[in-house]
Amino acid sequence: MSLEERLKATAINIEGKIQEAVGDLTGDPKAQTEGQAKQAEAQVRHTVEDVKDEVKKILD
């Protein structure tokens, strides 16, 4: 498990949530979509780290 990678993913997720909320408040669909995309990217990064953890458990 790479704590650094998980922290980066969490930061991207938070940034995406904020961007989506700003888009909601301003009625900017582009900001909403970009925020949602960042949240999806963060989820993928977390999933990759989960897979790495499981592989490491199997190999150890």
VOLOSE-587881 format. One record per residue: x, y, z of N, C-alpha, C, O in turn. Coordinates in steps of 0.2 Angstrom, whole numbers, plus 5000, padded with zeros to 4 digits. Each point is the difference from the previous one (the first is absolute). Example, Ala and Ser with C-alpha at 12.3 -4.5 7.8 and 13.67 -1.06 7.14 Angstrom:
506649725039499650065000500450065000500549995003499350064993500450065001499650055003500350065001
***
This chain:
500449945000499650065000500450065000500550015004499450034991500450075000499650055003499550024997500650005009499750055003500050074996499550035000501049984997500150064996499550004994499750054999500249894998499650004994499250015003499650034996500349945010499350005002499950085002499450024999501150015004499850075002499950044993499650055000500849944995499950034994499349994997499650054998500249895002499349984998499550045004499550024997500649985010499550035004500050084998499450035000501150004999500150074998499650014994499650054999500549914996499650014994499349995001499650044997500249915007499349995001499750075003499450024998500950005007499850065004499950064995499550044999501149974997500050054994499449994996499650054998500249895000499549994995499350015004499650034996500349965010499450015003499950085001499450024999501150015002500050085001499850024993499550054999500849934996499950034993499349984998499750044997500049905004499449984998499550055004499550024997500649995010499650045004499950074997499550045000501149994998500150074997499650004994499650054998500449904998499649994993499350005002499650034996500249935009499350005002499750075002499550024998500950025006499850065002500050064994499650045000500949954996500050054994499649984994499950044996499949905004499649974994500549994994499850004995500849985007500549994995500149924999500349975004499450014990500049924999500749984999500249945002500350104995500649984999500449995006500449945001499550105004500449995007499749945003500349965004499050034996499749945003500349944997500249955004499950054989500249944997500849985002500249955001500150114999500849995001500049985008500549965001499150065003500049985007499949935001500349965004499250024992499849925000500549964997500249955003500250074992500549974997500649995005500349955001499850105003500650005005499849955005500449965003499050044999499849955005500049934998500249955003499750044990500049934997500849985000500149945001500350114997500749985000500349985007500449965001499350085004500349985007499749935002500449975003499050014995499849945001500449944997500249955003500050074991500449954996500749995004500349955000500050115002500650005003500049965007500449965001499050055002499949965007500049924998500249965004499450034991499949934998500749974998500149945002500350094994500749984998500449985007500349955000499750105005500349995006499849945003500349965003499050034997499749945003500249934997500249955004499950054990500249944996500849995002500249945001500250114999500750005002500049975007500449955001499250075003500049975007499949925000500349975003499150024993499949935000500549954997500149955002500250084992500649964997500549995005500349955000499950115004500549995004499949955006500449965002499050045000499849955005500149934997500249955004499650044990500049934997500849984999500249945002500250114996500749984999500450005007500549965000499350075005500449995006499849945004500349995005
***
